[in-house]
C-alpha cells in the first residue's frame, strides 16, 4: 500500500479516537456518576460535572499549538506516536477508578486531562502528517476524510456513550484501549518522517503565557455559567472577571513575546497569509456555532421532546444521540466529496456555500415548534451536516496548503486551537444565554405549575428560586428535573394523582416549553449570525492558494 494511504488510515483512526472521547462522556455522565456514587446535581457537585465535560476540551485548546510546534522541531511522527501511547495509558487508568464520591470524580477528571494531552498530540500533528504525505492536488480529499471523521466522531460519541453506559460505565473508557493499542503499534511500525524537523530553541515565554492565558480565560468562562450569590450566572463573580482579565493580559504579553523571539511558538506572521487568516477566523466562528447547536439539541431532545413522546428520562441520553444521527450522515456524505471537489475548484465556493447552508439550518430550527415533527427536524440536521461537511474539509486543506512546509505542525496546532477554543467558548456563551432566558420566565411558570398540583406555596417558591442551571443540567443528564428538585420527602406528601403528574413525562416539558423556546430562539439566532459572519470571512480568503515553494514542487 502506498505510504500516503497508510498515513491517511492511521491518522484518521487517531483523530476519531480523540474526537470520540471528547463527547462520549457527555451522554455517559449519569451512568458514570451513579457508578462512583455521586449526585452531580447536588449544590457542591456541579463543578465536578462541568470539569468532566470541559477539562478535556480546555486541555486540547491550550496544548495543540505547543505540541504542533514541538512536532515541527523534533518530528511530527514522533510526537504523534507518543500521543497514542499517552492516550491509551490514560484510557486504562480511567476504567480502573479506585475511589468513590468526590475523590472518584477527581480521579476521572485528572486522567481525562492526561488523556486530552495524548489526544492533543494526535490532533496537533495528524493534519501536518497528511499534508506532508499527499501532493497538493489530493490534499483536500485526504484532509476531508480526516477532518470529517473527527467531526463525525463528536456526534458518534453521543451514541456510543449511550450504548456502552447501558452495559457498564467503565466500558465508556474500555472502548479506547484496544484501538489505542492497535493505533500505537501500527503508527510506530508504519509512519515515517517525510518532512525535515527544524531544531530550534523552545520558546518557553510564549508557551507559558499562551497556556496560562488561554487556560485562565476558558476556566473563568466555565465558572461564569455557574450561579454566584443570588445571580443565575457567575459573570459578576470577581474571580471570573479577574480570571478573564488576567488571561487577556497574559495573551497580550504572549503576542508581544512572539514578535520579539527568534523562534516563536505561535507564528503570528502566518496571519499575513490571507487564506490562513480567513480560514481560521471562519473555523473559530463555525466551531462556536456548532458547539452551541450540539448542546442545545441534546437539552431540547432529552428535556422536552423525548419525554413528550413517551421515553423515560433514564433512556433519553441514548435516544438523543440516536435522533441526532442525521447530522453525522450529512457530515459523512458531504465531507469527502467536498474535499475532492476543493482540490479541483478551490475552497472558497464550497466552504462559503456550506456555511450559508448551516445558517439556513439554524433559521429552520428556529421555525420549528418545541414539539416538532421529527422528519422536519431530521431534514434540518442533514442540511446542517452537509453544510458543515462542505466547509470543514476545503477549509482545512486551504489552511494547511497556504503555509510553508517547515511550519505545518504549528499551523495544524493553530487551526486545532481555534476549533477547540470555539467549542469551549460555545458552552460558556450559549449556556449563559439559555440560563438568562430561563431565569427571566421559568421561576414564575414553575411556581404556578407546582402549586396547581398541590405543592405548598413556600416549597414551590423555594424550588422556583433555585438556579436555572440545576434544571438545565438535570434535563441534560436525563433526570426528571421536577422529581430531582422536589425530592422524595415533598413528593411523598402529595396526592397520588399529583405525584404521578409531576414525575411523569409531560408535566415538565409542557411547563418549560415556553421559557425554553425563548432561550432557544436567542441561542439559535446568535449561532446563525455567527455562521453568516464565518461565511463572509470564508468568502474573503481569495482564490485557491498554495504556498509558492509547494506550488513549484507540484509543477515539476
VENQUI-V646513 format. One record per residue. N is the residue number from 0. RES is the residue in one small letter. PHI is phi in whole degrees, -180 to 180 (none if undefined). PSI is psi as a letter, one per 20 degrees, with the letter a starting at -180 (* if undefined). Layout:
((N | RES | PHI | PSI) (N | RES | PHI | PSI))
This chain:
((0 | x | none | p) (1 | x | -60 | q) (2 | x | -58 | h) (3 | x | -63 | h) (4 | x | -76 | h) (5 | x | -62 | g) (6 | x | -62 | g) (7 | x | -65 | g) (8 | x | -67 | h) (9 | x | -71 | g) (10 | x | -68 | h) (11 | x | -67 | h) (12 | x | -61 | g) (13 | x | -64 | g) (14 | x | -71 | h) (15 | x | -63 | g) (16 | x | -60 | g) (17 | x | -63 | g) (18 | x | -68 | g) (19 | x | -59 | g) (20 | x | -74 | i) (21 | x | -69 | h) (22 | x | -115 | i) (23 | x | -62 | h) (24 | x | -74 | h) (25 | x | -56 | g) (26 | x | -76 | h) (27 | x | -87 | i) (28 | x | -56 | g) (29 | x | -57 | g) (30 | x | -67 | h) (31 | x | -64 | g) (32 | x | -70 | h) (33 | x | -64 | h) (34 | x | -64 | h) (35 | x | -97 | j) (36 | x | 70 | l) (37 | x | -134 | p) (38 | x | -86 | o) (39 | x | -69 | i) (40 | x | -98 | j) (41 | x | -63 | q) (42 | x | -50 | h) (43 | x | -89 | j) (44 | x | -110 | i) (45 | x | -63 | h) (46 | x | -61 | g) (47 | x | -60 | g) (48 | x | -60 | g) (49 | x | -65 | g) (50 | x | -75 | h) (51 | x | -64 | h) (52 | x | -82 | g) (53 | x | -91 | h) (54 | x | -57 | g) (55 | x | -62 | g) (56 | x | -66 | h) (57 | x | -65 | g) (58 | x | -62 | g) (59 | x | -65 | h) (60 | x | -67 | h) (61 | x | -79 | h) (62 | x | -97 | i) (63 | x | -63 | h) (64 | x | -67 | g) (65 | x | -58 | g) (66 | x | -71 | h) (67 | x | -67 | g) (68 | x | -65 | g) (69 | x | -64 | h) (70 | x | -63 | g) (71 | x | -62 | h) (72 | x | -83 | h) (73 | x | -119 | i) (74 | x | 118 | o) (75 | x | -67 | h) (76 | x | -68 | h) (77 | x | -58 | g) (78 | x | -64 | h) (79 | x | -64 | g) (80 | x | -62 | g) (81 | x | -62 | h) (82 | x | -60 | g) (83 | x | -61 | g) (84 | x | -64 | g) (85 | x | -63 | g) (86 | x | -60 | g) (87 | x | -67 | g) (88 | x | -63 | g) (89 | x | -66 | h) (90 | x | -63 | g) (91 | x | -63 | g) (92 | x | -63 | h) (93 | x | -62 | h) (94 | x | -79 | i) (95 | x | -118 | l) (96 | x | -59 | o) (97 | x | -88 | i) (98 | x | -111 | r) (99 | x | -129 | r) (100 | x | 66 | b) (101 | x | -61 | h) (102 | x | -64 | h) (103 | x | -64 | h) (104 | x | -65 | g) (105 | x | -65 | h) (106 | x | -59 | g) (107 | x | -66 | g) (108 | x | -63 | g) (109 | x | -63 | g) (110 | x | -74 | h) (111 | x | -65 | h) (112 | x | -63 | g) (113 | x | -63 | g) (114 | x | -60 | h) (115 | x | -66 | h) (116 | x | -63 | g) (117 | x | -63 | g) (118 | x | -62 | h) (119 | x | -66 | h) (120 | x | -62 | h) (121 | x | -69 | g) (122 | x | -71 | h) (123 | x | -68 | h) (124 | x | -112 | i) (125 | x | -64 | g) (126 | x | -65 | h) (127 | x | -67 | g) (128 | x | -61 | g) (129 | x | -67 | g) (130 | x | -63 | h) (131 | x | -66 | h) (132 | x | -80 | h) (133 | x | -105 | q) (134 | x | -69 | r) (135 | x | -59 | h) (136 | x | -76 | i) (137 | x | -119 | j) (138 | x | -69 | h) (139 | x | -61 | g) (140 | x | -62 | g) (141 | x | -65 | g) (142 | x | -68 | h) (143 | x | -64 | g) (144 | x | -59 | g) (145 | x | -65 | g) (146 | x | -74 | h) (147 | x | -68 | h) (148 | x | -61 | g) (149 | x | -64 | g) (150 | x | -67 | g) (151 | x | -63 | h) (152 | x | -60 | h) (153 | x | -62 | h) (154 | x | -90 | h) (155 | x | -64 | h) (156 | x | -59 | h) (157 | x | -66 | h) (158 | x | -75 | g) (159 | x | -61 | g) (160 | x | -62 | g) (161 | x | -65 | g) (162 | x | -67 | g) (163 | x | -70 | h) (164 | x | -64 | h) (165 | x | -68 | h) (166 | x | -83 | g) (167 | x | -168 | p) (168 | x | -63 | h) (169 | x | -70 | h) (170 | x | -63 | h) (171 | x | -59 | h) (172 | x | -96 | h) (173 | x | -59 | h) (174 | x | -58 | h) (175 | x | -79 | h) (176 | x | -66 | g) (177 | x | -63 | h) (178 | x | -68 | h) (179 | x | -65 | g) (180 | x | -66 | g) (181 | x | -60 | g) (182 | x | -64 | h) (183 | x | -61 | g) (184 | x | -64 | g) (185 | x | -64 | g) (186 | x | -68 | h) (187 | x | -65 | h) (188 | x | -82 | h) (189 | x | -115 | h) (190 | x | -85 | q) (191 | x | -140 | q) (192 | x | -76 | o) (193 | x | -93 | g) (194 | x | -78 | r) (195 | x | -101 | o) (196 | x | -58 | p) (197 | x | -108 | n) (198 | x | -64 | p) (199 | x | -160 | r) (200 | x | -68 | q) (201 | x | -74 | p) (202 | x | -83 | n) (203 | x | -65 | g) (204 | x | -61 | g) (205 | x | -66 | g) (206 | x | -60 | g) (207 | x | -68 | g) (208 | x | -67 | h) (209 | x | -67 | g) (210 | x | -63 | g) (211 | x | -67 | g) (212 | x | -65 | g) (213 | x | -64 | g) (214 | x | -63 | g) (215 | x | -64 | g) (216 | x | -64 | g) (217 | x | -69 | h) (218 | x | -67 | g) (219 | x | -63 | g) (220 | x | -62 | h) (221 | x | -60 | g) (222 | x | -76 | i) (223 | x | -67 | h) (224 | x | -90 | i) (225 | x | -91 | q) (226 | x | -64 | q) (227 | x | -138 | p) (228 | x | 60 | c) (229 | x | -95 | j) (230 | x | -89 | q) (231 | x | -71 | h) (232 | x | -128 | r) (233 | x | -102 | k) (234 | x | -72 | i) (235 | x | -95 | i) (236 | x | -68 | p) (237 | x | -57 | h) (238 | x | -68 | h) (239 | x | -67 | g) (240 | x | -64 | g) (241 | x | -65 | h) (242 | x | -64 | g) (243 | x | -65 | g) (244 | x | -63 | g) (245 | x | -65 | h) (246 | x | -63 | g) (247 | x | -63 | g) (248 | x | -62 | g) (249 | x | -64 | h) (250 | x | -70 | h) (251 | x | -65 | g) (252 | x | -60 | h) (253 | x | -60 | g) (254 | x | -61 | h) (255 | x | -65 | g) (256 | x | -60 | g) (257 | x | -67 | h) (258 | x | -85 | i) (259 | x | -120 | i) (260 | x | -92 | q) (261 | x | -70 | h) (262 | x | -125 | m) (263 | x | -68 | q) (264 | x | -70 | g) (265 | x | -106 | o) (266 | x | -78 | n) (267 | x | -61 | h) (268 | x | -63 | h) (269 | x | -64 | h) (270 | x | -72 | i) (271 | x | -75 | i) (272 | x | -83 | o) (273 | x | -60 | g) (274 | x | -63 | h) (275 | x | -71 | g) (276 | x | -65 | g) (277 | x | -64 | g) (278 | x | -63 | g) (279 | x | -74 | h) (280 | x | -63 | g) (281 | x | -63 | h) (282 | x | -65 | g) (283 | x | -63 | g) (284 | x | -65 | h) (285 | x | -66 | h) (286 | x | -65 | g) (287 | x | -62 | g) (288 | x | -64 | g) (289 | x | -66 | g) (290 | x | -63 | g) (291 | x | -62 | g) (292 | x | -64 | g) (293 | x | -58 | g) (294 | x | -73 | h) (295 | x | -69 | h) (296 | x | -66 | h) (297 | x | -61 | g) (298 | x | -66 | g) (299 | x | -60 | g) (300 | x | -70 | g) (301 | x | -73 | h) (302 | x | -89 | h) (303 | x | -130 | f) (304 | x | -68 | g) (305 | x | -65 | g) (306 | x | -60 | h) (307 | x | -64 | h) (308 | x | -104 | k) (309 | x | 90 | j) (310 | x | -86 | p) (311 | x | -66 | q) (312 | x | -57 | h) (313 | x | -66 | h) (314 | x | -93 | i) (315 | x | -67 | h) (316 | x | -59 | g) (317 | x | -63 | g) (318 | x | -72 | h) (319 | x | -65 | g) (320 | x | -61 | g) (321 | x | -66 | g) (322 | x | -71 | i) (323 | x | -95 | j) (324 | x | -59 | h) (325 | x | -55 | h) (326 | x | -63 | g) (327 | x | -65 | h) (328 | x | -59 | g) (329 | x | -60 | g) (330 | x | -56 | g) (331 | x | -67 | h) (332 | x | -75 | g) (333 | x | -84 | h) (334 | x | -60 | f) (335 | x | -62 | h) (336 | x | -64 | g) (337 | x | -68 | h) (338 | x | -62 | g) (339 | x | -63 | g) (340 | x | -67 | h) (341 | x | -67 | h) (342 | x | -63 | h) (343 | x | -97 | h) (344 | x | -115 | i) (345 | x | 90 | r) (346 | x | -83 | h) (347 | x | -59 | g) (348 | x | -65 | g) (349 | x | -71 | g) (350 | x | -64 | g) (351 | x | -67 | g) (352 | x | -62 | h) (353 | x | -62 | g) (354 | x | -69 | h) (355 | x | -64 | g) (356 | x | -62 | h) (357 | x | -60 | g) (358 | x | -63 | g) (359 | x | -61 | g) (360 | x | -63 | h) (361 | x | -63 | g) (362 | x | -65 | h) (363 | x | -64 | g) (364 | x | -63 | h) (365 | x | -62 | h) (366 | x | -79 | i) (367 | x | -75 | q) (368 | x | -72 | r) (369 | x | -59 | g) (370 | x | -95 | m) (371 | x | -82 | q) (372 | x | -76 | p) (373 | x | -62 | h) (374 | x | -55 | g) (375 | x | -67 | g) (376 | x | -62 | g) (377 | x | -63 | h) (378 | x | -63 | h) (379 | x | -68 | h) (380 | x | -65 | g) (381 | x | -60 | g) (382 | x | -61 | g) (383 | x | -65 | g) (384 | x | -63 | g) (385 | x | -62 | g) (386 | x | -62 | g) (387 | x | -67 | h) (388 | x | -65 | h) (389 | x | -64 | h) (390 | x | -83 | g) (391 | x | -63 | g) (392 | x | -67 | g) (393 | x | -61 | h) (394 | x | -65 | g) (395 | x | -63 | g) (396 | x | -61 | g) (397 | x | -64 | g) (398 | x | -62 | g) (399 | x | -72 | h) (400 | x | -77 | i) (401 | x | -86 | i) (402 | x | -110 | q) (403 | x | -62 | q) (404 | x | -55 | g) (405 | x | -74 | i) (406 | x | -116 | j) (407 | x | -69 | h) (408 | x | -64 | g) (409 | x | -67 | h) (410 | x | -64 | g) (411 | x | -63 | g) (412 | x | -66 | g) (413 | x | -64 | g) (414 | x | -60 | g) (415 | x | -67 | h) (416 | x | -63 | g) (417 | x | -61 | g) (418 | x | -67 | g) (419 | x | -70 | h) (420 | x | -64 | h) (421 | x | -62 | g) (422 | x | -64 | g) (423 | x | -65 | g) (424 | x | -62 | h) (425 | x | -62 | h) (426 | x | -64 | g) (427 | x | -64 | g) (428 | x | -68 | g) (429 | x | -79 | h) (430 | x | -64 | h) (431 | x | -64 | g) (432 | x | -62 | g) (433 | x | -67 | g) (434 | x | -63 | g) (435 | x | -62 | g) (436 | x | -64 | g) (437 | x | -69 | h) (438 | x | -62 | h) (439 | x | -78 | h) (440 | x | -134 | i) (441 | x | -66 | g) (442 | x | -55 | g) (443 | x | -66 | g) (444 | x | -63 | g) (445 | x | -68 | g) (446 | x | -60 | g) (447 | x | -63 | g) (448 | x | -66 | g) (449 | x | -69 | g) (450 | x | -65 | h) (451 | x | -66 | i) (452 | x | -117 | k) (453 | x | 89 | j) (454 | x | -75 | p) (455 | x | -56 | q) (456 | x | -56 | g) (457 | x | -61 | h) (458 | x | -68 | g) (459 | x | -61 | g) (460 | x | -64 | g) (461 | x | -64 | g) (462 | x | -65 | g) (463 | x | -66 | h) (464 | x | -89 | i) (465 | x | -65 | q) (466 | x | -57 | p) (467 | x | -59 | h) (468 | x | -61 | h) (469 | x | -66 | g) (470 | x | -63 | g) (471 | x | -63 | g) (472 | x | -72 | h) (473 | x | -62 | g) (474 | x | -64 | h) (475 | x | -63 | h) (476 | x | -96 | j) (477 | x | 72 | k) (478 | x | -118 | q) (479 | x | -66 | o) (480 | x | -61 | h) (481 | x | -67 | g) (482 | x | -59 | h) (483 | x | -69 | g) (484 | x | -71 | h) (485 | x | -78 | h) (486 | x | 83 | r) (487 | x | -65 | h) (488 | x | -67 | g) (489 | x | -66 | g) (490 | x | -61 | h) (491 | x | -65 | h) (492 | x | -88 | j) (493 | x | -95 | r) (494 | x | -62 | q) (495 | x | -53 | g) (496 | x | -65 | g) (497 | x | -67 | h) (498 | x | -63 | g) (499 | x | -64 | g) (500 | x | -64 | g) (501 | x | -65 | h) (502 | x | -97 | j) (503 | x | -79 | a) (504 | x | -87 | i) (505 | x | -114 | h) (506 | x | -61 | g) (507 | x | -65 | g) (508 | x | -57 | g) (509 | x | -69 | h) (510 | x | -67 | g) (511 | x | -93 | i) (512 | x | -59 | g) (513 | x | -64 | g) (514 | x | -58 | h) (515 | x | -66 | g) (516 | x | -66 | h) (517 | x | -62 | g) (518 | x | -65 | h) (519 | x | -64 | h) (520 | x | -62 | g) (521 | x | -64 | g) (522 | x | -64 | g) (523 | x | -71 | h) (524 | x | -64 | g) (525 | x | -61 | g) (526 | x | -66 | g) (527 | x | -63 | g) (528 | x | -63 | g) (529 | x | -60 | g) (530 | x | -64 | h) (531 | x | -70 | h) (532 | x | -65 | h) (533 | x | -62 | h) (534 | x | -63 | h) (535 | x | -64 | g) (536 | x | -63 | g) (537 | x | -63 | g) (538 | x | -65 | h) (539 | x | -85 | j) (540 | x | -71 | i) (541 | x | 89 | a) (542 | x | -75 | r) (543 | x | -55 | p) (544 | x | -132 | p) (545 | x | -120 | p) (546 | x | -55 | p) (547 | x | -49 | g) (548 | x | -60 | h) (549 | x | -68 | h) (550 | x | -65 | h) (551 | x | -64 | h) (552 | x | -65 | h) (553 | x | -66 | h) (554 | x | -85 | i) (555 | x | -68 | *))
